[in-house]
């Protein structure tokens, strides 16, 4: 196996799941070869390029090192069953991965198997960066197809009846709370808030000394829109974007009410600190919750379960087991009847620039092998295959609760996704850091016009 200094896998990763579900072994792919110019003459091995973002070594977190073992195991299986091939690993740092895959495609830089970030899929499809794999997927049994189509981000991988990848995992978020702090405030730890008014009431009772009742990430990053603004707007019957018209709807009553509510959490109710307007999400939301500065935290993802376990708030959750002890922490979704949460996923597909679709499908098959895919969970959040939740380690109330939460996941589909989210977060930041809620509608309209004038309807 050869390694290069770059990784370029944005879409192939998801195709791996499809192919593995369809075929019993990664060496038995019956997919018709569509493109290949890499012969086996002279004894030279054919090369398949697999782009990824994982690494290992000193200072590497489980979040990155465990999925790297998944990559290595997939390659080992593929090369053993297909000795005429070797895999070239191409590493691309995670923060730049999705953008790099698209710029590489535009520049004519070839990849074979690529990872996909669900929120970037619409743009990748629009730019013809991915290969339609629906023919292969259609050959799968209904049971195998259902193992992946359950994922709430599934529609992010489809367009006009074509399939461009599969979700390998699932990232979903919820509101986490400290049960010990509930008890100390005279609140029932088994009865979380049921609506937005009650959420404020609880937060006020929980705010004292050095503890803030409610952590909300309001920082200068797209996560502020993803994990709070969008779910809060959905719960009010609105949205920040109309997918049918492809127009931003920032200055709608529902979104304006959401921003006012965030503003009031800081300046009126004083249950959320001003420093949540700064830094990255893990620094301004996760760590304060772990160290006891937040009694409740809005937007704790399933990919952080290992962090909660390392902090002593959980046990038995990572690696997954049926004996999870969550007596110190509880979870609930957006407090209304919709209960919608933001969801996204990493998956894989085949680059449209590949010169060997047959070889790429074989590698994807190995990557999607049920046992091998388990190693991806640290980064994937939850298993990509629904059948995994029937395994012994995922039995019990804890995992069923999280599975139920996962099913409430909703995303946003647009080729201009990043621009939408960045504009929304910037508008929120300008309003709240400006400490003037009289200009909410004016600022929202400004950013809405800026987006729609440039991207609207496109």
ROKOL-885474 format. One record per residue (C-alpha): residue number from 1; residue in one letter; chain; x negated, y, z negated. Coordinates in steps of 0.05 Angstrom, whole numbers. Layout:
residues N
+-----+------+------+--------+--------+--------+
: pos : code : unit :      X :      Y :      Z :
+-----+------+------+--------+--------+--------+
: NUM :    a :    A :      X :      Y :      Z :
...
+-----+------+------+--------+--------+--------+
END
This chain:
residues 458
+-----+------+------+--------+--------+--------+
: pos : code : unit :      X :      Y :      Z :
+-----+------+------+--------+--------+--------+
:   1 :    x :    A :      0 :      0 :      0 :
:   2 :    x :    A :    -29 :     67 :     20 :
:   3 :    x :    A :    -14 :    132 :    -15 :
:   4 :    x :    A :    -17 :    202 :     13 :
:   5 :    x :    A :    -15 :    268 :    -24 :
:   6 :    x :    A :     56 :    283 :     -1 :
:   7 :    x :    A :    124 :    252 :    -11 :
:   8 :    x :    A :    180 :    263 :     36 :
:   9 :    x :    A :    240 :    220 :     18 :
:  10 :    x :    A :    305 :    258 :     13 :
:  11 :    x :    A :    355 :    213 :     48 :
:  12 :    x :    A :    327 :    143 :     55 :
:  13 :    x :    A :    334 :    130 :    -18 :
:  14 :    x :    A :    409 :    126 :    -12 :
:  15 :    x :    A :    409 :     83 :     49 :
:  16 :    x :    A :    370 :     33 :      8 :
:  17 :    x :    A :    429 :     21 :    -35 :
:  18 :    x :    A :    474 :      9 :     24 :
:  19 :    x :    A :    428 :    -39 :     57 :
:  20 :    x :    A :    413 :    -78 :     -7 :
:  21 :    x :    A :    487 :    -86 :    -20 :
:  22 :    x :    A :    498 :   -112 :     49 :
:  23 :    x :    A :    442 :   -162 :     53 :
:  24 :    x :    A :    419 :   -213 :      2 :
:  25 :    x :    A :    346 :   -200 :     14 :
:  26 :    x :    A :    308 :   -141 :     42 :
:  27 :    x :    A :    275 :   -185 :     93 :
:  28 :    x :    A :    342 :   -208 :    122 :
:  29 :    x :    A :    367 :   -144 :    152 :
:  30 :    x :    A :    410 :   -158 :    214 :
:  31 :    x :    A :    414 :    -85 :    233 :
:  32 :    x :    A :    404 :    -73 :    307 :
:  33 :    x :    A :    337 :    -38 :    319 :
:  34 :    x :    A :    352 :     30 :    347 :
:  35 :    x :    A :    284 :     62 :    347 :
:  36 :    x :    A :    214 :     33 :    342 :
:  37 :    x :    A :    148 :     50 :    373 :
:  38 :    x :    A :    102 :     19 :    321 :
:  39 :    x :    A :     80 :    -48 :    348 :
:  40 :    x :    A :     39 :   -101 :    314 :
:  41 :    x :    A :    -15 :   -105 :    365 :
:  42 :    x :    A :    -87 :   -117 :    345 :
:  43 :    x :    A :    -66 :   -141 :    277 :
:  44 :    x :    A :    -52 :    -71 :    252 :
:  45 :    x :    A :      6 :    -64 :    204 :
:  46 :    x :    A :     65 :    -20 :    218 :
:  47 :    x :    A :     72 :     38 :    170 :
:  48 :    x :    A :    136 :     62 :    136 :
:  49 :    x :    A :    131 :    129 :    101 :
:  50 :    x :    A :    169 :    135 :     35 :
:  51 :    x :    A :    174 :    205 :      5 :
:  52 :    x :    A :    186 :    210 :    -70 :
:  53 :    x :    A :    176 :    257 :   -129 :
:  54 :    x :    A :    154 :    210 :   -185 :
:  55 :    x :    A :     88 :    199 :   -219 :
:  56 :    x :    A :     55 :    167 :   -280 :
:  57 :    x :    A :     -5 :    177 :   -324 :
:  58 :    x :    A :    -24 :    218 :   -385 :
:  59 :    x :    A :     28 :    269 :   -404 :
:  60 :    x :    A :     81 :    240 :   -358 :
:  61 :    x :    A :    151 :    234 :   -387 :
:  62 :    x :    A :    195 :    172 :   -384 :
:  63 :    x :    A :    240 :    214 :   -339 :
:  64 :    x :    A :    186 :    211 :   -285 :
:  65 :    x :    A :    145 :    149 :   -300 :
:  66 :    x :    A :    203 :     98 :   -303 :
:  67 :    x :    A :    229 :    115 :   -233 :
:  68 :    x :    A :    157 :    112 :   -208 :
:  69 :    x :    A :    157 :     39 :   -229 :
:  70 :    x :    A :    220 :     31 :   -189 :
:  71 :    x :    A :    184 :     58 :   -128 :
:  72 :    x :    A :    125 :     11 :   -138 :
:  73 :    x :    A :    171 :    -49 :   -149 :
:  74 :    x :    A :    210 :    -33 :    -86 :
:  75 :    x :    A :    147 :    -28 :    -45 :
:  76 :    x :    A :    118 :    -92 :    -73 :
:  77 :    x :    A :    181 :   -130 :    -55 :
:  78 :    x :    A :    184 :   -100 :     15 :
:  79 :    x :    A :    111 :   -114 :     32 :
:  80 :    x :    A :    115 :   -185 :      6 :
:  81 :    x :    A :    176 :   -201 :     47 :
:  82 :    x :    A :    152 :   -163 :    108 :
:  83 :    x :    A :     77 :   -174 :    113 :
:  84 :    x :    A :     73 :   -139 :    180 :
:  85 :    x :    A :     88 :    -73 :    144 :
:  86 :    x :    A :     55 :    -29 :     94 :
:  87 :    x :    A :     85 :     31 :     58 :
:  88 :    x :    A :     54 :     99 :     54 :
:  89 :    x :    A :     77 :    137 :     -7 :
:  90 :    x :    A :     86 :    212 :      3 :
:  91 :    x :    A :     90 :    252 :    -62 :
:  92 :    x :    A :    127 :    319 :    -65 :
:  93 :    x :    A :    136 :    354 :   -132 :
:  94 :    x :    A :    208 :    352 :   -156 :
:  95 :    x :    A :    220 :    427 :   -158 :
:  96 :    x :    A :    203 :    433 :    -84 :
:  97 :    x :    A :    227 :    366 :    -60 :
:  98 :    x :    A :    294 :    380 :    -26 :
:  99 :    x :    A :    270 :    444 :      7 :
: 100 :    x :    A :    206 :    411 :     31 :
: 101 :    x :    A :    243 :    354 :     64 :
: 102 :    x :    A :    285 :    403 :    104 :
: 103 :    x :    A :    226 :    448 :    124 :
: 104 :    x :    A :    187 :    386 :    144 :
: 105 :    x :    A :    244 :    365 :    190 :
: 106 :    x :    A :    247 :    434 :    221 :
: 107 :    x :    A :    171 :    432 :    232 :
: 108 :    x :    A :    173 :    363 :    264 :
: 109 :    x :    A :    138 :    328 :    206 :
: 110 :    x :    A :    160 :    255 :    207 :
: 111 :    x :    A :    190 :    216 :    148 :
: 112 :    x :    A :    222 :    148 :    148 :
: 113 :    x :    A :    257 :    137 :     81 :
: 114 :    x :    A :    276 :    200 :     43 :
: 115 :    x :    A :    310 :    215 :    -23 :
: 116 :    x :    A :    373 :    257 :    -22 :
: 117 :    x :    A :    399 :    308 :    -71 :
: 118 :    x :    A :    474 :    308 :    -64 :
: 119 :    x :    A :    482 :    383 :    -67 :
: 120 :    x :    A :    434 :    392 :     -8 :
: 121 :    x :    A :    466 :    338 :     35 :
: 122 :    x :    A :    512 :    384 :     73 :
: 123 :    x :    A :    453 :    427 :     94 :
: 124 :    x :    A :    412 :    366 :    114 :
: 125 :    x :    A :    470 :    339 :    156 :
: 126 :    x :    A :    482 :    407 :    188 :
: 127 :    x :    A :    408 :    410 :    208 :
: 128 :    x :    A :    411 :    339 :    237 :
: 129 :    x :    A :    358 :    315 :    188 :
: 130 :    x :    A :    391 :    249 :    172 :
: 131 :    x :    A :    411 :    185 :    208 :
: 132 :    x :    A :    483 :    160 :    209 :
: 133 :    x :    A :    483 :     93 :    172 :
: 134 :    x :    A :    558 :     80 :    174 :
: 135 :    x :    A :    550 :     21 :    222 :
: 136 :    x :    A :    509 :    -18 :    173 :
: 137 :    x :    A :    552 :      1 :    114 :
: 138 :    x :    A :    615 :    -22 :    150 :
: 139 :    x :    A :    587 :    -92 :    152 :
: 140 :    x :    A :    585 :    -97 :     76 :
: 141 :    x :    A :    637 :   -134 :     38 :
: 142 :    x :    A :    693 :    -93 :      5 :
: 143 :    x :    A :    663 :   -111 :    -63 :
: 144 :    x :    A :    594 :    -84 :    -43 :
: 145 :    x :    A :    623 :    -20 :    -15 :
: 146 :    x :    A :    665 :     -8 :    -77 :
: 147 :    x :    A :    601 :    -14 :   -119 :
: 148 :    x :    A :    580 :     54 :    -91 :
: 149 :    x :    A :    643 :     90 :    -66 :
: 150 :    x :    A :    667 :     99 :   -138 :
: 151 :    x :    A :    615 :    153 :   -148 :
: 152 :    x :    A :    648 :    222 :   -154 :
: 153 :    x :    A :    593 :    251 :   -109 :
: 154 :    x :    A :    609 :    202 :    -53 :
: 155 :    x :    A :    640 :    254 :     -6 :
: 156 :    x :    A :    574 :    292 :     -8 :
: 157 :    x :    A :    544 :    236 :     34 :
: 158 :    x :    A :    599 :    234 :     87 :
: 159 :    x :    A :    616 :    281 :    143 :
: 160 :    x :    A :    665 :    273 :    202 :
: 161 :    x :    A :    672 :    198 :    191 :
: 162 :    x :    A :    597 :    186 :    188 :
: 163 :    x :    A :    555 :    164 :    128 :
: 164 :    x :    A :    486 :    193 :    116 :
: 165 :    x :    A :    465 :    161 :     51 :
: 166 :    x :    A :    487 :    131 :    -15 :
: 167 :    x :    A :    485 :    156 :    -86 :
: 168 :    x :    A :    435 :    115 :   -127 :
: 169 :    x :    A :    455 :    144 :   -193 :
: 170 :    x :    A :    500 :    197 :   -224 :
: 171 :    x :    A :    487 :    260 :   -265 :
: 172 :    x :    A :    546 :    284 :   -305 :
: 173 :    x :    A :    553 :    333 :   -363 :
: 174 :    x :    A :    594 :    340 :   -425 :
: 175 :    x :    A :    600 :    381 :   -489 :
: 176 :    x :    A :    559 :    350 :   -545 :
: 177 :    x :    A :    568 :    366 :   -618 :
: 178 :    x :    A :    534 :    351 :   -684 :
: 179 :    x :    A :    580 :    310 :   -728 :
: 180 :    x :    A :    543 :    329 :   -792 :
: 181 :    x :    A :    555 :    402 :   -778 :
: 182 :    x :    A :    629 :    389 :   -765 :
: 183 :    x :    A :    635 :    356 :   -833 :
: 184 :    x :    A :    598 :    413 :   -868 :
: 185 :    x :    A :    646 :    463 :   -837 :
: 186 :    x :    A :    707 :    423 :   -859 :
: 187 :    x :    A :    722 :    399 :   -788 :
: 188 :    x :    A :    742 :    328 :   -770 :
: 189 :    x :    A :    682 :    299 :   -731 :
: 190 :    x :    A :    729 :    252 :   -694 :
: 191 :    x :    A :    774 :    308 :   -669 :
: 192 :    x :    A :    738 :    357 :   -623 :
: 193 :    x :    A :    771 :    420 :   -595 :
: 194 :    x :    A :    829 :    408 :   -548 :
: 195 :    x :    A :    832 :    476 :   -512 :
: 196 :    x :    A :    791 :    539 :   -502 :
: 197 :    x :    A :    822 :    577 :   -561 :
: 198 :    x :    A :    807 :    519 :   -607 :
: 199 :    x :    A :    736 :    516 :   -580 :
: 200 :    x :    A :    725 :    587 :   -603 :
: 201 :    x :    A :    757 :    573 :   -671 :
: 202 :    x :    A :    711 :    514 :   -682 :
: 203 :    x :    A :    650 :    554 :   -658 :
: 204 :    x :    A :    665 :    610 :   -707 :
: 205 :    x :    A :    671 :    562 :   -765 :
: 206 :    x :    A :    606 :    528 :   -745 :
: 207 :    x :    A :    566 :    592 :   -738 :
: 208 :    x :    A :    527 :    609 :   -801 :
: 209 :    x :    A :    457 :    623 :   -824 :
: 210 :    x :    A :    410 :    599 :   -769 :
: 211 :    x :    A :    463 :    556 :   -733 :
: 212 :    x :    A :    502 :    580 :   -673 :
: 213 :    x :    A :    570 :    549 :   -662 :
: 214 :    x :    A :    566 :    542 :   -586 :
: 215 :    x :    A :    507 :    536 :   -539 :
: 216 :    x :    A :    521 :    557 :   -467 :
: 217 :    x :    A :    465 :    563 :   -416 :
: 218 :    x :    A :    470 :    632 :   -383 :
: 219 :    x :    A :    399 :    636 :   -357 :
: 220 :    x :    A :    372 :    659 :   -288 :
: 221 :    x :    A :    378 :    590 :   -257 :
: 222 :    x :    A :    432 :    555 :   -216 :
: 223 :    x :    A :    446 :    510 :   -275 :
: 224 :    x :    A :    486 :    566 :   -308 :
: 225 :    x :    A :    537 :    563 :   -252 :
: 226 :    x :    A :    535 :    487 :   -245 :
: 227 :    x :    A :    543 :    466 :   -317 :
: 228 :    x :    A :    589 :    521 :   -343 :
: 229 :    x :    A :    618 :    572 :   -294 :
: 230 :    x :    A :    645 :    522 :   -243 :
: 231 :    x :    A :    677 :    474 :   -294 :
: 232 :    x :    A :    706 :    532 :   -333 :
: 233 :    x :    A :    736 :    562 :   -270 :
: 234 :    x :    A :    764 :    494 :   -249 :
: 235 :    x :    A :    797 :    487 :   -316 :
: 236 :    x :    A :    832 :    554 :   -305 :
: 237 :    x :    A :    859 :    531 :   -238 :
: 238 :    x :    A :    807 :    568 :   -196 :
: 239 :    x :    A :    739 :    560 :   -164 :
: 240 :    x :    A :    679 :    601 :   -144 :
: 241 :    x :    A :    683 :    576 :    -72 :
: 242 :    x :    A :    736 :    555 :    -22 :
: 243 :    x :    A :    710 :    494 :     15 :
: 244 :    x :    A :    764 :    499 :     68 :
: 245 :    x :    A :    749 :    570 :     89 :
: 246 :    x :    A :    675 :    567 :     67 :
: 247 :    x :    A :    684 :    634 :     31 :
: 248 :    x :    A :    661 :    655 :    -38 :
: 249 :    x :    A :    717 :    670 :    -87 :
: 250 :    x :    A :    677 :    701 :   -144 :
: 251 :    x :    A :    726 :    758 :   -156 :
: 252 :    x :    A :    786 :    714 :   -170 :
: 253 :    x :    A :    825 :    720 :   -236 :
: 254 :    x :    A :    801 :    652 :   -258 :
: 255 :    x :    A :    727 :    666 :   -247 :
: 256 :    x :    A :    733 :    736 :   -278 :
: 257 :    x :    A :    766 :    705 :   -339 :
: 258 :    x :    A :    710 :    655 :   -344 :
: 259 :    x :    A :    656 :    710 :   -343 :
: 260 :    x :    A :    696 :    750 :   -395 :
: 261 :    x :    A :    699 :    689 :   -439 :
: 262 :    x :    A :    623 :    679 :   -434 :
: 263 :    x :    A :    613 :    753 :   -449 :
: 264 :    x :    A :    658 :    749 :   -511 :
: 265 :    x :    A :    621 :    688 :   -538 :
: 266 :    x :    A :    560 :    733 :   -546 :
: 267 :    x :    A :    586 :    802 :   -561 :
: 268 :    x :    A :    656 :    792 :   -590 :
: 269 :    x :    A :    658 :    725 :   -625 :
: 270 :    x :    A :    583 :    723 :   -637 :
: 271 :    x :    A :    580 :    647 :   -632 :
: 272 :    x :    A :    527 :    644 :   -576 :
: 273 :    x :    A :    458 :    679 :   -580 :
: 274 :    x :    A :    433 :    728 :   -528 :
: 275 :    x :    A :    370 :    686 :   -516 :
: 276 :    x :    A :    412 :    636 :   -477 :
: 277 :    x :    A :    408 :    688 :   -421 :
: 278 :    x :    A :    334 :    672 :   -414 :
: 279 :    x :    A :    289 :    613 :   -396 :
: 280 :    x :    A :    304 :    545 :   -367 :
: 281 :    x :    A :    363 :    502 :   -386 :
: 282 :    x :    A :    323 :    451 :   -427 :
: 283 :    x :    A :    290 :    507 :   -467 :
: 284 :    x :    A :    353 :    548 :   -479 :
: 285 :    x :    A :    404 :    492 :   -487 :
: 286 :    x :    A :    376 :    423 :   -499 :
: 287 :    x :    A :    320 :    438 :   -548 :
: 288 :    x :    A :    361 :    484 :   -592 :
: 289 :    x :    A :    414 :    430 :   -597 :
: 290 :    x :    A :    363 :    377 :   -614 :
: 291 :    x :    A :    331 :    420 :   -669 :
: 292 :    x :    A :    397 :    440 :   -701 :
: 293 :    x :    A :    405 :    511 :   -675 :
: 294 :    x :    A :    470 :    494 :   -638 :
: 295 :    x :    A :    528 :    457 :   -669 :
: 296 :    x :    A :    560 :    448 :   -600 :
: 297 :    x :    A :    525 :    451 :   -533 :
: 298 :    x :    A :    562 :    457 :   -467 :
: 299 :    x :    A :    528 :    420 :   -410 :
: 300 :    x :    A :    489 :    363 :   -441 :
: 301 :    x :    A :    474 :    313 :   -385 :
: 302 :    x :    A :    472 :    238 :   -388 :
: 303 :    x :    A :    400 :    243 :   -363 :
: 304 :    x :    A :    382 :    273 :   -431 :
: 305 :    x :    A :    405 :    212 :   -472 :
: 306 :    x :    A :    332 :    191 :   -481 :
: 307 :    x :    A :    316 :    261 :   -509 :
: 308 :    x :    A :    373 :    255 :   -559 :
: 309 :    x :    A :    347 :    187 :   -578 :
: 310 :    x :    A :    276 :    213 :   -587 :
: 311 :    x :    A :    304 :    267 :   -633 :
: 312 :    x :    A :    338 :    215 :   -677 :
: 313 :    x :    A :    410 :    234 :   -657 :
: 314 :    x :    A :    421 :    168 :   -621 :
: 315 :    x :    A :    394 :     98 :   -621 :
: 316 :    x :    A :    403 :     41 :   -572 :
: 317 :    x :    A :    420 :     86 :   -513 :
: 318 :    x :    A :    355 :     83 :   -475 :
: 319 :    x :    A :    341 :     31 :   -451 :
: 320 :    x :    A :    416 :     17 :   -449 :
: 321 :    x :    A :    443 :    -31 :   -501 :
: 322 :    x :    A :    511 :    -51 :   -528 :
: 323 :    x :    A :    489 :    -30 :   -597 :
: 324 :    x :    A :    488 :     46 :   -590 :
: 325 :    x :    A :    492 :     85 :   -654 :
: 326 :    x :    A :    521 :    154 :   -641 :
: 327 :    x :    A :    545 :    168 :   -712 :
: 328 :    x :    A :    508 :    234 :   -712 :
: 329 :    x :    A :    532 :    263 :   -646 :
: 330 :    x :    A :    598 :    265 :   -609 :
: 331 :    x :    A :    621 :    284 :   -538 :
: 332 :    x :    A :    681 :    315 :   -505 :
: 333 :    x :    A :    697 :    344 :   -436 :
: 334 :    x :    A :    723 :    412 :   -415 :
: 335 :    x :    A :    780 :    425 :   -464 :
: 336 :    x :    A :    841 :    425 :   -419 :
: 337 :    x :    A :    884 :    377 :   -381 :
: 338 :    x :    A :    839 :    376 :   -319 :
: 339 :    x :    A :    776 :    357 :   -356 :
: 340 :    x :    A :    733 :    368 :   -294 :
: 341 :    x :    A :    658 :    366 :   -303 :
: 342 :    x :    A :    603 :    382 :   -254 :
: 343 :    x :    A :    569 :    321 :   -223 :
: 344 :    x :    A :    512 :    311 :   -175 :
: 345 :    x :    A :    467 :    253 :   -156 :
: 346 :    x :    A :    402 :    230 :   -125 :
: 347 :    x :    A :    407 :    180 :    -69 :
: 348 :    x :    A :    372 :    159 :     -6 :
: 349 :    x :    A :    379 :    156 :     69 :
: 350 :    x :    A :    340 :    151 :    133 :
: 351 :    x :    A :    307 :    211 :    165 :
: 352 :    x :    A :    330 :    227 :    235 :
: 353 :    x :    A :    256 :    233 :    252 :
: 354 :    x :    A :    239 :    161 :    237 :
: 355 :    x :    A :    210 :    119 :    294 :
: 356 :    x :    A :    227 :     53 :    261 :
: 357 :    x :    A :    299 :     49 :    236 :
: 358 :    x :    A :    295 :    -26 :    228 :
: 359 :    x :    A :    234 :    -22 :    182 :
: 360 :    x :    A :    265 :     36 :    144 :
: 361 :    x :    A :    329 :     -4 :    132 :
: 362 :    x :    A :    288 :    -63 :    106 :
: 363 :    x :    A :    253 :    -19 :     56 :
: 364 :    x :    A :    318 :     13 :     35 :
: 365 :    x :    A :    346 :    -56 :     23 :
: 366 :    x :    A :    290 :    -71 :    -26 :
: 367 :    x :    A :    298 :     -4 :    -61 :
: 368 :    x :    A :    372 :    -19 :    -71 :
: 369 :    x :    A :    362 :    -88 :   -100 :
: 370 :    x :    A :    405 :    -92 :   -162 :
: 371 :    x :    A :    350 :   -113 :   -210 :
: 372 :    x :    A :    298 :    -65 :   -181 :
: 373 :    x :    A :    347 :     -7 :   -180 :
: 374 :    x :    A :    355 :    -12 :   -256 :
: 375 :    x :    A :    286 :     21 :   -262 :
: 376 :    x :    A :    315 :     84 :   -230 :
: 377 :    x :    A :    364 :     98 :   -287 :
: 378 :    x :    A :    318 :    146 :   -325 :
: 379 :    x :    A :    321 :    195 :   -266 :
: 380 :    x :    A :    386 :    172 :   -236 :
: 381 :    x :    A :    424 :    186 :   -300 :
: 382 :    x :    A :    474 :    129 :   -294 :
: 383 :    x :    A :    470 :     67 :   -250 :
: 384 :    x :    A :    489 :     76 :   -177 :
: 385 :    x :    A :    526 :     11 :   -176 :
: 386 :    x :    A :    592 :      9 :   -214 :
: 387 :    x :    A :    582 :    -66 :   -227 :
: 388 :    x :    A :    525 :    -48 :   -274 :
: 389 :    x :    A :    576 :    -24 :   -325 :
: 390 :    x :    A :    600 :    -96 :   -329 :
: 391 :    x :    A :    531 :   -119 :   -353 :
: 392 :    x :    A :    523 :   -136 :   -428 :
: 393 :    x :    A :    480 :    -75 :   -442 :
: 394 :    x :    A :    535 :    -27 :   -420 :
: 395 :    x :    A :    590 :    -56 :   -463 :
: 396 :    x :    A :    620 :    -18 :   -521 :
: 397 :    x :    A :    658 :     46 :   -535 :
: 398 :    x :    A :    598 :     92 :   -524 :
: 399 :    x :    A :    586 :     71 :   -451 :
: 400 :    x :    A :    661 :     67 :   -435 :
: 401 :    x :    A :    669 :    139 :   -460 :
: 402 :    x :    A :    612 :    162 :   -416 :
: 403 :    x :    A :    639 :    124 :   -356 :
: 404 :    x :    A :    707 :    158 :   -367 :
: 405 :    x :    A :    671 :    225 :   -369 :
: 406 :    x :    A :    634 :    208 :   -305 :
: 407 :    x :    A :    698 :    195 :   -268 :
: 408 :    x :    A :    719 :    268 :   -281 :
: 409 :    x :    A :    659 :    292 :   -241 :
: 410 :    x :    A :    668 :    344 :   -186 :
: 411 :    x :    A :    618 :    378 :   -141 :
: 412 :    x :    A :    616 :    432 :    -88 :
: 413 :    x :    A :    604 :    416 :    -15 :
: 414 :    x :    A :    573 :    469 :     30 :
: 415 :    x :    A :    511 :    476 :     74 :
: 416 :    x :    A :    501 :    543 :     37 :
: 417 :    x :    A :    505 :    511 :    -32 :
: 418 :    x :    A :    443 :    543 :    -60 :
: 419 :    x :    A :    463 :    613 :    -38 :
: 420 :    x :    A :    532 :    605 :    -69 :
: 421 :    x :    A :    505 :    583 :   -136 :
: 422 :    x :    A :    448 :    633 :   -138 :
: 423 :    x :    A :    495 :    691 :   -123 :
: 424 :    x :    A :    545 :    669 :   -176 :
: 425 :    x :    A :    490 :    662 :   -229 :
: 426 :    x :    A :    461 :    730 :   -210 :
: 427 :    x :    A :    529 :    763 :   -216 :
: 428 :    x :    A :    540 :    732 :   -285 :
: 429 :    x :    A :    471 :    754 :   -308 :
: 430 :    x :    A :    481 :    826 :   -285 :
: 431 :    x :    A :    547 :    831 :   -323 :
: 432 :    x :    A :    527 :    799 :   -388 :
: 433 :    x :    A :    456 :    828 :   -394 :
: 434 :    x :    A :    486 :    896 :   -377 :
: 435 :    x :    A :    531 :    891 :   -438 :
: 436 :    x :    A :    588 :    924 :   -401 :
: 437 :    x :    A :    649 :    881 :   -389 :
: 438 :    x :    A :    687 :    938 :   -357 :
: 439 :    x :    A :    650 :    923 :   -292 :
: 440 :    x :    A :    664 :    849 :   -286 :
: 441 :    x :    A :    710 :    854 :   -225 :
: 442 :    x :    A :    666 :    906 :   -192 :
: 443 :    x :    A :    602 :    864 :   -198 :
: 444 :    x :    A :    637 :    799 :   -178 :
: 445 :    x :    A :    665 :    834 :   -116 :
: 446 :    x :    A :    596 :    860 :    -98 :
: 447 :    x :    A :    563 :    791 :   -100 :
: 448 :    x :    A :    623 :    759 :    -66 :
: 449 :    x :    A :    618 :    809 :     -8 :
: 450 :    x :    A :    543 :    798 :     -2 :
: 451 :    x :    A :    552 :    723 :      5 :
: 452 :    x :    A :    613 :    726 :     52 :
: 453 :    x :    A :    582 :    778 :     97 :
: 454 :    x :    A :    522 :    734 :    109 :
: 455 :    x :    A :    549 :    663 :    102 :
: 456 :    x :    A :    625 :    665 :     98 :
: 457 :    x :    A :    663 :    619 :    144 :
: 458 :    x :    A :    599 :    588 :    171 :
+-----+------+------+--------+--------+--------+
END
